């Protein structure tokens, strides 16, 4: 069984910063990629940033230049540093991991419960 636990969300004023953390725990053989998605009220969940086990990163256009994703492979953790936050960044942020619990498993998608980020104007 695998769990993803997020932390670091909260309320911040526009222009402020937050750092989200996510720790994967349980039976984990390997993690292909970890990332952050977000879902605002009335909108679909969207990719914010993704990082592979090799360190390659992908960012949504809205995140480029303001958000930085990083990863600690030894700890199975992923982080999202967010600066210059805007009210439109307000959403529930979800941690995602594509991983194998055992060597013979097909990579599977796992999600955290989500953490609320609210940016006030």
N, C-alpha and C positions, 0 to 999 in steps of 0.2 A: 504494500500500500504506500502511496506517495501523497505527501501533503506539501502545499505551497502556502507560506504564511507571509503576508505583506505587513509592512509597518511604515510609518513616516508621513502618512497623510495628515491633513488638518486644514485650518483656515489661515489664509495669508492675504495680505493686501496686494493689490496690483503692483508689479515691479519687484515683489519679494521672491524668495527662494524656498524650495523644499527639496528634501532628499528622500526618495522612497527606497526601501529595501525589501528584498524577498528572499526567503530561505527555503530551499527544497529539502525535504527530509523523507525518510522511509527507505524502502528497498530501491536503490538506484544503482544501475550498472554504468550507464553513461548518459550524458545530457548533450543532445545535438545543438540545441539553441535555447536561449531564454529571452524573454521579451516583456514588454509592457504594452497593454492595450488600454483604451479608455472608452467609457460610454457615458455620454451626457443624456439628460432627460429627453425622451422623445427621439433620440438618435440611435443609429446603429453603433455597435462596438467597432472601434477602429484601431489599427496599429499605430502605436506611438514610436516605438523603437525596438530593435531586435539585435541580439548579438550571438554569434555562433561560438562553438567551442574553440575555434581558431582565432576568435577575436574580430571577425568581420562584422561590421555594423550596418544597419539600415535604419533610416529615420523617415518619419512622415515629414512632408514639407513644412507643416506647422511647427515641428519640433527642431528643425535644423537651425543651428546657431544658438539655441537656447537650452536644449536638453542634451545631456550626455549620459549614455548608457555604459555601464562597466560591469565586470563580472569577476568573481573569485571562484575559479574552478575547483580549488581544493576544498572550499567551504560550500560549494553548490549554492552560491548566492549571486544575486544580480541586483544592481543599483540603478536608480535613475536620478541624476542630479538635474533639477529644474531651476532655471534662473529667469529673471525678467518675466515672471508669470503674468498672464492676462486673464481677465474674467472669462474669456472663452475657453480657457484651460480647465474650467470647472467641470468635474466629471468624477465618476468612480473609476479608479485605475486598477486594472487587473494584471497580476503577474501570470505569465504563461511559460511553460517549459515543454519542450519536445524531448522525450527521454525514453530510455529502455530500463525497465526494472531488472531484467536479466539478459544475459548475452544473446539468448535465442528469441527475445521478444521483438516484435515490430515496434518501431518508435511510436509513442502515443502522446497525445496532447493532454496536458494537465493545466488546470486553472486554480488560481487562488480565489479567496472569497471577495476580494476587492477592498480598496481603501479609498475613502472619500477625500477629494481635494477640492477645496472651495476657495476661489480667488475673488475677493471683494474689490469693487471699483472705488 
